[in-house]
Amino acid sequence: MNTTNTQRDNAKKALFEALKTSGGDTKNEIVVAAIEKLASLNPNSAPIENRRLLEGNWLLINAPNFPGRQSDPQGRCVYTLGRLAFNMFEPVEILVEIERVLQPVFLVEGNELTHDIVVEFKTIDGNIPELKGIVKNLAICSAKSQDTLQVRFTGGELMPLETEEPSKMKEWLKVFGQESQKSQLSLRERIVSVFIKWMFGITKASDIDPQTGKRAFVMKKSPKGILKILYLDDELRITRGNRETVLICQRQFS
């Protein structure tokens, strides 16, 4: 076996073990060291030019590290719905547990690719039945350099998980469709929310679709970010955003 391939395989195993030991924390020093080692063995010096490897449905395998994670004695990844979607969907204060995060990257047109963040969640609020849903932060990306993508967000969606039982739709519509029952945000939260909506040109969320349970909004002034690809092969992708957020994703083959 090629020596470099052996080193790469060993570095991957070390990273997976570090993630397991640290609970998926990409800031853990063992994980940081494992990422640096694997990045030094990156088989693609110009990953943006390798469309075959870049495209695919990617699963986040480190712990979700979005801002606003709630403290939880059970160690679950708990957020308010508002934190996951710019406070655009009611009830914004409802607590949800993130079950998994996917990122489909596929050609749209020209040289642009999808770069959506698809968050699958379940509600953990004792006042309502357990419901499973999806929050999508929709985004498009394009090449900025040989190893860097520029990402721009275009909107968001909220919908029930496809596998959710049809009998749950009535409960879903009751919980997420009553726009008249506004959540009580603090004054600071309301000011921040209004500013973000103005800055990004966020439109009012659509009414809920009674057939699909879907709601959506559009960003007319797309916020942009930079995403550097540290490592990319047939199985694994590691990226670092402009806020130094590191995401480790594994390709899904089904």
N, C-alpha and C positions, 0 to 999 in steps of 0.2 A: 504493500500500500504506500502511496505517496506520503512522504514525511509531513509535508504541509497539510495535507488532508487529515492526517492523524492528529496533528496539533490542533487543527480546527475542530475536529470532533471532540477532542478532550476539553477544549475551551468551552464548547457548547454544554457539555455535561457539567462542567464546573459552574457555568452560569445558571443552569437549571437547578442545581443543588443549592446555590447561593440564594436563589429566589425562594426556594422551599424553606430554607433555614431562616430567612429574614421576613417571611410573610409577604414576599413580593415587593418589598421596599427598595426602590431604585436608588435611594440615597444612602442605603446601608453600605459601609465601606467595602464589605466583601463583594457585594453586587457591583459596586463601582469598579473595583479592580477586575472583576470578571468581564465586565463590558469593555474596559480598556484593552484587555488581553485579546478578546474576540475581534474588536475593531482593528487591532493591529494585523489581524489575519484576514481582513475583508478581501474576498476573492474578486470584488468588482470595484476598481478605482473610479469608474464613472457609472455608478448605478442608474442614473437618470436615463442613460442611453440604452439600458437593457430593459426594454419594455416587457419582455416575457417574464422577467423576475419581478418587475415593479408591480404589474397588475395581479390582482387576486383578491380573495376575501380573507382578511387578516383578523385574527383573534388576539386581543390584548391578554398577555399572560402575567404581567406584573399587576400589583394592586392598583386600582384606579386612584389617580392622584389629582382629581379635579379640585379646585378651590372650594372650601366650605364643607368639607367632610365633617359629619357629626360624631361626637364621642359615643361609643357604643360598647357596653360591657361584654357583649358577645363577640366583639371584633369584626362585626359586619361592616361593609362599605355602605354607610347610611348617609343620605343627602335629603334635602327638601326638593320637591319637584321644581320649585322656582330656581334653585341653584343650577339645575341641569338644563334650564331652558330660558334664561334671561327673564325670569318671572312672567313669562308670556301665557302660561296655562294655569288655570285654576283647578284645584286649590293650591296655591303656591307653597303653602306651609306644610302640606302633607308629607309625611316621611316615607321614603322608599329605600329599598335595599337594591343595590346594583348586583345583578346576577352574572352578567358578562357584557363585554364591550367588543363590538366588531367594527372593522373599517374596510368597506368595499372600495377597492381602487380599480376602476375600469375606464377605458377610453370613452369620452363623451363626443367630442368633435375636434378636428384639428389636432393640436398637441395638448389639449386639456384632458384631465382625468378627474373622476369623482374622488373625493376625499372625505366622505361623510363619517361622522362619529355616531355609531348606532348603539345606544345604551338600552339593554334589556333590564327591566326592573320588576320588582313586586312591591306592593304597598305593605307597610308594616304598622299601620295606624290602627289601634284597637277599636276605634269608633266606626270603622268601615270593614266590609268583607275584604279578604285578600284578593287583589286583582293584579294581573300581570300585563305589562305594557312595554312600549318602546318610545323613547325620545330620540329623535334624529336631529343632530346638528348638521345641516347640509353644507357641503363645501366643494370647491373646485380647486385643483392644483395644476401648476405648470412648472416647467423647468426654469430655474434661475441660474444654475451652474451645473457642472457635471455630477455633483453630489448633493445639491440643494434644491428643494422645491419651494415655490411661493404658493401659499394657501390662502384662499379668500372664502369667507363664509357667506352663504346666500340665503339662509333661512332656517326654519325648523319645523318639525312635525311631532305630533303626539298621537299614538294609536294603540289599540289593544294588541297584544302578542297574537300572531296568527294561530298559534296552538291553543289559545284560550277557548274554553268551552262556550258555544253559542249562547247557552243559558246565562252567561255572565254579562252579555251585552247590556241588558237592562240595568244592571248594577253599575256598569262602566258609564253609561249615559247619565245616570243619576249623580255619580261622583264627579265626573269630569265635564259634564255638559251644562251645569247650572251657572252660567256666567254672571247672573244677577247676584249670586252669593259671593261677593268679593272677599278675599282674604284681608285680614287686618295687618298690613305692614306697618312697621315703625316709620316715623317721619323721615329718618335718615334713609331707610330702605326705599321709601317712595321717591325721594329726591334722586337717589342713585339710579333707580329704575327708569325714571323719566329721562334723566340725562343720557343713559345708555341707549334708550329707544330713539332719542333725538339724534345722537351722535352717529348711530349706525343706520338711521332711516328705517327703523323696524315698523312694519305695518301692524295694524290691529290683527290679532289672531282671528281666523275664520270661525264661524259658528261650527259646532260639532255636526258631523255627518251622521244622521240617525241610523244609517245602514252599516257604515264601517267603523264608527266611533272616532274618526280621524279629525284632528284640527291642525292648522298650519299657519305660519306667518312667513313674511318675506323681509329680507334685509336689502334695502335699496342702496345703502352706502356700505359696501362690504368691508368689514375689518379684514386686514391681511396679516399673515404671519409667515415666518421662515421656518422650514423644517430641514435639518441636515440629516442625511442618511449615514449612520455610522457603520452599519453592517447590512448586507443583503445577500441572501442566497435562495435556493429552492424552498427552504423551510422557514427561515427566520429573517426578521427585519427589525433593526434597532434604529430609532430616530431620536433627535434632540431638537426641541423647539426653541424659539428665541427667548423664552423664560427659563431655559435650562431644564425643561421638563423632558424626561426620558421615557419613551414608550418602547416596550419589547413586545413584538407581535409574532405569532406563529401562523403560517399559512394553513387555511382550511381547504381540504381536498374534496369535500363533498358538499 
